[in-house]
Amino acid sequence: MTTRNASVLYRKLQRTAKLVFQDDKRALSAAKVRLRNEFHKYSGEKDIHKIRDLLKLGEEVNEVLLKDVLQFRPTASGNLRANFNRQHLMRKFLSMEEAMEHHKEICDGNH
C-alpha cells in the first residue's frame, strides 16, 4: 500500500510542478530532477513510520508549491505580471496589493 501511495504522491508532485513552473523550462526541469532524486534516495526505505513521515512531508511540499510559490514574469513594458492560480487566492492575503507587498518583502530579503 505504501508503494502505491508513494507512486500517487510522485505523480501528484509532478503535476504540481508542471502547473507551478508551467512556462519556466529551467525551473520545471530542476524540480523534476529534485523530485526524482528525492524519491530514489528513499526508495529502499523499509521503516513504515519513516515512510509515513516521508509521505506526509511530500504532501506538505505539494501544498507549499501550490499556495506559496508565485512566479512573476516580465512584461513588454518592463513591469512584472504575477501568475496566480486558484490556490494562491485561497491564502490569507487575497488582494493584489497584499500579494505584491509580500513579493517585495521576499525580494528585499525581509521575509
N, C-alpha and C positions, 0 to 999 in steps of 0.2 A: 504493500500500500504506500509506503513512503517513497519508493521509486517512482510510482505513478504521480504522487504529489509533487515530487521534485521536477518531473517532466512537465507537468501542468504549469508549475511556477516558472520554469525556464522559458516556456513558450509565452507566458503572460509578460514576463520581463522583456522578452524580445519585442513583443507588440508595443509595449510601453515605450521602449527606447526608440522604436520606429516612429511613434507618434510624437514624442518629445523632441527628437532630433531630426524631424522629417526633411528639412531642407539643408541639413548640415552633414554632408557625407563624412567629413573627418570625425566629427563628434559621434556620429552613428557607428562608424567603424570602430572607434576606440571603445565605445560602450559595448558593442558586440564581443570584442576581444576580451574585455574585462569580465563580462558575464560568462563567457565560455571558460576562461581561466579559473574563475572562482568556483564554478560548478565542477570542473575537472579536478580541482585541488581537493575537494571534499567527496569525490565520487566513491571512494573506498570506505567512507565513514560507516561504522557498524553500531555505534552507541546511539540508541533510539532517542535518548534525551538530547544529545548533541544535534541529531538530525532534526528534531522538532525545533530546537533553538535556531538552527540554520534556516529552516523553512519560515519561521516567524520573522527572522531578520530579512529574508528575501521579500516577504510581504511588506515589511516596513520600508524597504528600499523602493519598492514599487510605488507606494503611497507618496514618498518624498519626491520621486521623479515626476509623478503626476501633478502634485499640488505645489511643489516648491521650486521646480526648475522652470524658469521663464526665459525664453530666448528673445533677444531684441535683434532686429535686422535693420541695417542702414537703408534709408530710402534715397531716392534720386536727389532729393533736396538737402540731404545731409543730416536729416533727423533720424531718430530711431523709431521703429514700429515694433510693438510688443506682439508676440504670437501667443495669445491666450487660448486656453482650451476650457472646456466645461468645468474641470476640476479646480482650475485657478479661481473661478468665480465662486466656488463653494468655501473658499478660505475666509478668514476673519476680515480681511480688507477687501471690500467689494468695489470701491471706486477706483477709477483710473489714476486719480491724483495720489491715492494711498499706495497703489502699486508702483507708480513712478518714484515716489519718495522712498519706498522700500528698495527699489533698484538703485537709487542714488546713494543710499546708505551702504549698500553692498559694494558699489564701485569705489566709494570713498574709504572703504575699509572700516566703517563704523558699525558693522553688524557682525 
